[in-house]
Every structure is written in structure tokens, then in C-alpha cells.
């Protein structure tokens, strides 16, 4: 099965294999998109599990996530953000980065990330996801965390299981378990890279992100990043 990907509106749909490698007009926005390959595997429920090969460039966006060394939402407004040791944090902002796979039926509305809560055991994240042209039943989002030296720290995951209609916005508000060894270590958090790792459509179809492409992008940020580090070590239902 081939997959049509629109560069303009991110619409995607299955098309005949004979169109692989060709450009086509998007039926939704009338702009031009690429027809590329994917792999389809039948699951035990009779639905399809679609695992994309690298079919298009990932969309990378980022913004400031607040001052490094502070706790509280984005390190900006929470009174708990004051350092107990009275040491002024550096004039350096955390990085919130999101990777959007154009083959996925959902994307981030804007760059987002995690912020450090008052407890070292939790980090929090609130963000909006744009549902494209398919009804969804579940979404899993992962955040890969890095310290001030761009060294890998951990991968966190949160999934949402609910009816989500096509062409809508879904707000995700989660508290994730980090179980960091100390608040001091938590304050060294520098960057989080978020991506939608998998989606269950309302008809039961499972769609997974292109992990090879995600790893490739992460290696541009942290050269030693390994594929197994995408594994979720903590998830919140």
C-alpha cells in the first residue's frame, strides 16, 4: 500500500502502489503532495497496523521552555520556582522541541515540552494536538529528556484514550512520573523532544510513528542517541 502525504496541510491517505514516488494533488487543500511507501500488517482483530518507512522529512519546531534551573510551569510563574539555595539560575532557556511525522493523523498545535513540578517525582505537560482527517480512539505521546550537556536522561510517555473527532483539537494535560533522584538533578533538565509515537484510529487501525526517522532527528541533537532510548520507562494513563 502507498501513502499520499500533503506537504501543505499534512493530509494523508492510502493510494495504489502504482503512484509511489509521484506527486499528486491533495483532495483536501488542492496543493501538491508526495506518494510514498508504507508497510501494512494485519492484526488479530482484523484491523490494520501501519508502520511507516521514512517517507518524508520530519517537521521540527521549537520554542523556549523557561529558565534552566527553575521549577514550576515553564520556570516562569510558580512561586516554588525560587531556588532554595538562593543561587540565581543562568540566563539560559530550556528548549521545547516537537517532531511531527507528516504521515501521522495528528500533530502538535505548537511546540511544547515538560516543566518541573514542586516534587522531584513528577513533571507536567499541557498541550494541544490537532486531529487531522480521521476519528481517533487513543494517542500516545512521548517526551525524550536531555540534560544541559545534551546527554540523554530518560523517555516519558503519556497516553490518552477517548473519542477524538477528525478536524478537532484535543487538549492533553498530564502529570508524568519521572522519579528523579533529587530536585537538584531535576533542575539540570535542559531540553525535551516530544513526538506522537502511536495512534489508534476509531476503526481499530494502529498507526506508529517512523522511529528510524525520529532517532535520526534526535541524533542531530545528541550524537550518541541510541534507538532503544525511545523506550518508555514511565507512562500515565
C-alpha positions in Angstrom: 0.0 0.0 0.0 1.2 3.5 -0.8 0.6 6.6 1.3 -0.1 10.1 0.0 1.4 12.9 2.1 0.4 16.6 1.6 3.2 19.0 2.4 0.8 21.9 2.9 -2.0 20.6 5.2 -0.4 17.2 6.3 -3.4 15.3 4.9 -2.5 11.6 4.4 -4.4 8.7 2.8 -3.8 5.3 1.3 -3.5 5.1 -2.5 -2.5 2.5 -5.1 1.1 1.3 -5.2 1.5 2.4 -8.8 1.6 6.0 -7.7 4.7 5.6 -5.4 7.3 8.3 -6.0 4.9 10.6 -7.8 3.4 13.9 -6.8 -0.4 14.3 -6.6 -3.0 17.0 -5.8 -4.3 16.9 -2.3 -8.1 16.3 -2.2 -8.4 18.5 0.9 -6.4 21.6 0.2 -5.6 21.2 -3.6 -1.9 21.6 -3.0 0.8 19.2 -4.1 2.0 16.2 -2.0 4.1 13.1 -2.3 3.1 9.5 -2.7 5.5 7.2 -0.8 5.6 3.7 0.6 4.4 2.2 3.8 4.1 -1.3 5.3 0.7 -2.8 6.3 0.4 -5.7 8.8 -2.9 -7.4 9.7 -3.5 -7.7 13.4 -5.6 -10.3 15.3 -8.6 -8.0 15.4 -8.8 -7.8 11.6 -7.7 -4.2 11.6 -4.5 -2.9 10.1 -1.3 -1.8 11.8 0.5 0.7 9.6 4.2 1.2 10.2 5.6 4.0 8.1 9.0 3.7 6.4 10.8 7.1 6.1 8.6 8.8 3.6 9.1 12.5 4.2 11.1 14.9 6.2 10.1 15.3 9.8 8.7 18.7 10.8 10.8 20.2 13.6 9.6 23.1 15.7 10.9 24.6 18.9 10.4 27.4 21.5 11.7 28.4 24.9 10.6 26.3 27.8 11.6 28.8 30.5 14.7 29.3 32.5 17.1 26.4 33.2 17.3 25.7 36.9 13.8 26.8 37.9 10.8 24.7 38.8 7.2 25.4 38.2 5.3 25.9 34.9 7.9 26.9 32.3 10.0 28.2 35.2 8.2 31.5 35.0 5.3 32.0 37.3 5.2 29.3 40.0 6.3 30.7 43.5 8.1 27.4 44.0 10.5 28.4 41.3 12.7 30.3 43.7 15.9 28.4 44.4 16.2 27.2 48.0 20.0 27.9 47.9 19.4 31.5 46.7 21.7 31.0 43.7 20.4 32.9 40.7 19.9 30.5 37.7 21.7 31.2 34.5 20.2 33.4 31.7 19.7 30.2 29.7 16.3 28.9 28.4 15.2 25.3 28.2 14.4 24.1 24.8 10.9 22.7 23.9 11.2 20.8 20.7 8.5 18.8 18.9 8.9 16.4 15.9 5.8 16.0 13.7 5.7 12.9 11.4 3.6 14.1 8.4 2.4 10.5 8.0 0.6 10.5 11.3 -3.0 11.6 11.6 -2.3 14.0 14.4 0.3 16.8 15.1 1.2 19.3 17.8 -0.6 22.6 17.5 2.6 24.4 18.7 5.9 23.5 20.3 5.6 22.2 23.8 7.5 20.3 26.5 7.6 19.4 30.1 8.0 21.6 33.2 9.4 20.5 36.5 6.8 20.3 39.3 7.4 21.1 43.0 8.1 17.4 43.6 11.2 15.7 42.0 9.0 12.7 41.3 6.8 14.5 38.7 7.0 16.6 35.6 3.9 18.1 33.9 2.9 18.9 30.4 -0.2 20.5 28.9 -0.6 20.9 25.2 -3.0 20.8 22.2 -3.0 18.2 19.4 -4.6 18.8 16.1 -6.5 15.8 14.9 -6.4 15.7 11.1 -9.0 13.9 9.0 -9.5 10.6 10.9 -11.5 9.9 14.1 -9.2 8.6 16.8 -9.6 6.4 19.9 -6.2 6.7 21.5 -2.9 8.7 21.3 0.4 8.1 22.9 2.9 11.0 23.1 6.5 10.6 24.2 9.0 13.1 25.6 12.7 12.4 25.4 14.6 14.4 28.1 18.2 15.7 27.9 20.4 17.5 30.4 22.4 20.7 30.0 25.1 18.8 28.0 22.6 17.3 25.6 23.1 13.9 27.2 20.1 11.5 27.3 18.2 11.4 30.7 15.0 9.4 30.2 11.9 8.9 28.0 8.5 9.6 29.4 5.2 8.7 27.9 1.5 9.6 28.3 -1.5 8.2 26.5 -5.0 9.5 26.1 -7.9 7.1 25.5 -11.1 8.8 24.4 -13.1 9.6 21.3 -11.4 12.3 19.3 -13.2 13.6 16.2 -11.4 14.5 12.9 -10.6 18.2 12.3 -10.7 19.0 16.0 -8.3 20.0 18.8 -7.6 17.7 21.7 -6.1 19.2 24.9 -3.7 16.9 26.8 -3.0 17.7 30.4 -0.8 15.1 32.1 1.4 14.6 35.1 4.2 12.1 34.3 6.2 10.0 36.7 10.0 10.8 36.5 11.2 9.5 39.9 14.3 11.7 39.6 16.9 11.1 42.3 16.8 14.7 43.5 15.3 18.2 42.9 18.9 19.4 42.2 19.2 16.8 39.3 15.7 17.8 38.1 16.9 21.4 37.8 19.6 20.4 35.3 16.8 19.4 32.8 17.5 21.4 29.6 15.5 20.0 26.7 12.5 17.9 25.9 11.8 16.5 22.5 8.1 15.4 22.0 6.6 13.3 19.3 3.4 11.3 18.7 4.6 7.7 18.9 1.4 5.8 18.0 -2.3 6.3 17.4 -5.3 4.0 17.4 -8.0 5.1 14.9 -11.6 4.8 15.8 -11.9 1.8 13.4 -9.2 -0.1 15.3 -6.3 0.7 12.9 -2.9 1.2 14.7 -0.5 3.7 13.2 3.0 4.0 14.5 5.5 6.8 14.0 8.6 6.3 11.9 11.0 5.5 14.7 14.1 5.4 12.4 13.3 8.9 11.3 12.7 10.1 14.9 16.0 8.6 16.0 17.8 10.3 13.1 16.5 13.7 14.1 17.4 13.1 17.8 21.0 12.2 16.7 21.2 15.6 15.1 20.7 17.0 18.6 22.6 14.3 20.6 25.1 12.4 18.5 25.2 9.4 20.9 21.5 8.8 21.0 20.5 5.1 20.7 17.3 3.7 19.3 16.5 1.8 22.4 16.4 5.0 24.4 13.0 5.8 22.8 11.5 3.0 25.1 9.0 4.5 27.5 10.1 4.0 31.1 7.1 5.7 32.7 3.6 6.2 31.4 0.5 7.8 32.8 -3.0 6.5 31.7 
